[in-house]
Structure formats: C-alpha cells, structure tokens
Amino acid sequence: MSRLRLKALLVSAALLSAALISTSSAEVTQKQGVRVVVDGKLTPTKLPRKGEAPVGVSVSGHIEALKQGSLPQLKAMSIALNSAGKLDVGGIPHCRINHINP
C-alpha cells in the first residue's frame, strides 16, 4: 500500500472514529504499524426534545508508530457536520498559515 493511500486511510479512520464515538471510551484503529486513538465528548448529555440547544463537542487523539521509524505526515483533516448542524466560530482564535509550523 502506498504511503499516500495509507495516510488517507488513517485520516479516514480517525474521522470515522470521531463520528462514532460514545461518550465513555476511546476508539482505537491499528493498521500497518500505525495506531490511531480518537476520543470525544458531547456536552450536555441531555437535550430538549423540541427546539434548539447549544452543544459542545470535544475531540482528541494521537497517532503513534508501533515499529521504529517515522510516521506518515498528516496532510489534511476534515470535520463534517450534518445538514442540521451549525458551527459558531465566534471566539475561536484565527491564525494565518505562515504562523503555523508544519
């Protein structure tokens, strides 16, 4: 399997894991010497049956090599919302790409 395909597979696995997370345990995916661990939390745990309510989403994780050597570089990451989801970016700090050290 090519490194690019492996990277795409790992990113997809991590994002799928994030989408399927329960509030109590981390999701672990392991393939070809690389382990991806993703954990997440939704708050509050109870929502009203009618109307809208704000929801907090927290996602964390890490990627580690099971063998000696370098890990594939993460080139892209996507976060998807369903059609009813709204993202409020107020209060989130913005940074220019030249301020990020890849």
C-alpha positions in Angstrom: 0.0 0.0 0.0 1.4 3.4 -0.9 2.2 6.0 1.8 -0.4 8.4 0.3 -3.1 5.7 0.5 -2.1 4.8 4.0 -2.3 8.4 5.1 -5.8 8.8 3.5 -6.8 5.5 5.2 -5.6 6.7 8.6 -7.3 10.1 8.3 -10.5 8.5 7.2 -10.3 6.0 10.1 -9.7 8.8 12.6 -12.6 10.9 11.3 -14.9 7.9 11.2 -13.9 7.0 14.7 -14.6 10.6 15.8 -18.1 10.4 14.3 -18.9 7.2 16.0 -17.5 8.0 19.5 -19.5 7.2 22.5 -19.0 9.5 25.5 -17.3 6.8 27.6 -14.5 5.2 25.6 -11.8 6.0 23.0 -11.8 4.4 19.6 -8.5 2.7 18.6 -7.7 1.8 15.0 -4.5 0.0 14.1 -3.1 -0.8 10.7 0.3 -1.5 9.1 2.4 -0.4 12.1 0.4 2.7 12.9 -2.1 3.2 15.8 -4.7 6.0 15.8 -6.6 6.7 19.0 -9.5 9.1 19.0 -11.7 10.2 21.9 -14.6 12.6 22.1 -17.2 14.1 24.3 -20.5 15.8 23.8 -21.9 18.2 26.3 -24.6 18.4 27.7 -25.6 14.7 27.9 -29.3 15.5 27.7 -31.0 17.8 25.2 -34.6 19.1 24.9 -37.0 17.2 22.7 -38.1 20.4 21.0 -36.3 23.4 19.8 -32.5 24.0 19.5 -29.8 23.9 22.2 -26.1 24.6 22.0 -23.8 21.5 22.1 -20.2 21.4 23.0 -18.0 18.9 21.1 -14.5 17.9 22.2 -12.3 15.6 20.1 -8.8 14.5 21.0 -6.5 11.8 19.8 -3.0 10.8 18.9 -1.1 8.8 16.3 1.8 6.5 17.2 4.1 4.2 15.4 4.2 0.6 16.5 7.5 0.0 14.9 10.6 2.2 14.8 10.6 4.7 12.0 8.9 7.9 11.1 5.1 8.3 10.9 3.4 9.4 7.7 2.8 13.2 7.8 -0.8 14.2 8.3 -1.6 16.4 5.2 -5.3 17.1 5.7 -8.1 16.7 8.2 -11.8 17.2 7.7 -14.6 17.8 10.1 -18.1 17.3 8.8 -21.5 18.5 10.1 -24.8 17.1 9.1 -27.3 19.3 7.3 -29.0 20.4 10.6 -25.6 21.3 12.3 -24.5 24.9 12.6 -20.9 25.9 13.5 -20.5 29.1 15.5 -16.8 30.2 15.2 -17.2 33.2 17.4 -14.4 33.2 20.0 -12.2 30.8 18.1 -8.8 32.4 17.5 -7.7 32.7 13.9 -4.1 32.3 12.7 -2.5 32.7 9.3 -0.9 29.7 7.6 2.6 31.3 7.9 2.2 31.3 11.7 1.7 27.5 11.8 4.9 25.4 11.8 4.0 22.2 10.0 
